Structures are given as C-alpha cells and as structure tokens.
C-alpha cells in the first residue's frame, strides 16, 4: 500500500516537463510548487535563497500562515483564486514573484500553483527612472 501511494503521489506531481523548461532559463530563476490543498511540493535553491522561509516547510505538508511576508502574499493570491504577482526585496535586489496555476499533464485539471521568482531589479529601476523623468517634465511645464 505504501509503495502504491508513493507512486501515485509522484505521478500526480510529475513536473519533469515543466522543470526542463525552467532549468533552461537563467540560474537566477526560482520556483516553488504548491498543490491545490496548499501543500508544499518543492522548490529550487534560488527560491530558497530569496525566500529563506521555504527551508522551514516540509514536502506534502500544508503551508500555514506564519510571519513570512512571502507566505502571506502567496496564500492571499491563492485564496483569491486568481493568478497575480508581487515584489519583495532581497538584499539590494527586487524579486518579482508570479503565482500561476499548475495543471496536470493533459492540461485539463488544475492541480496546484507554482510561484516563479525572477530578479526584476533592472526593470523596476528603469520604471522608477521613467517616473522620475515624467515628474520632472510635469514640473517644468
């Protein structure tokens, strides 16, 4: 019975196709997998670096609200039933966290969520520079 349960869980969360695409991206790319019952299913080293609270989670256990802003934001988005994003600082960087739906291999049933994490510092700095420039132009007019 135990082996059957393990095989069924592995099959349910066969993420090899998804991960192969992720690994082809930059090494500065983090991801977290969460099932539809809010159970933590895993993450990569980059995600664990940018969200140290992940090291306290256990695979296949519910993600409970804690003191972590990351966990609070993820749970809020998931509980809203929508896909969304949020930004959190990490050292001198700005990390973009995108919470997205995760589907079965056939793409017919939502089985959870994944959180993509990318360093968005350059884009955020650019947007800030454009905003400051626009404010300067408005004052001159």
Buried (B, 14 or more C-beta within 10 A) or exposed (E): EEEEEEEEEEEBBEBEEBBEEBEEEEEEBBBBBBBEEBBBBBBBEBBBBBBEBBEEBEEEEEBEEEEBEBBEBBBEBBEEEEEBBBEBEBEEBBBBBBBBBBEBBEEEEEBBBBBBBBBBBEEBEEEEEEEEEEEEEEEEE
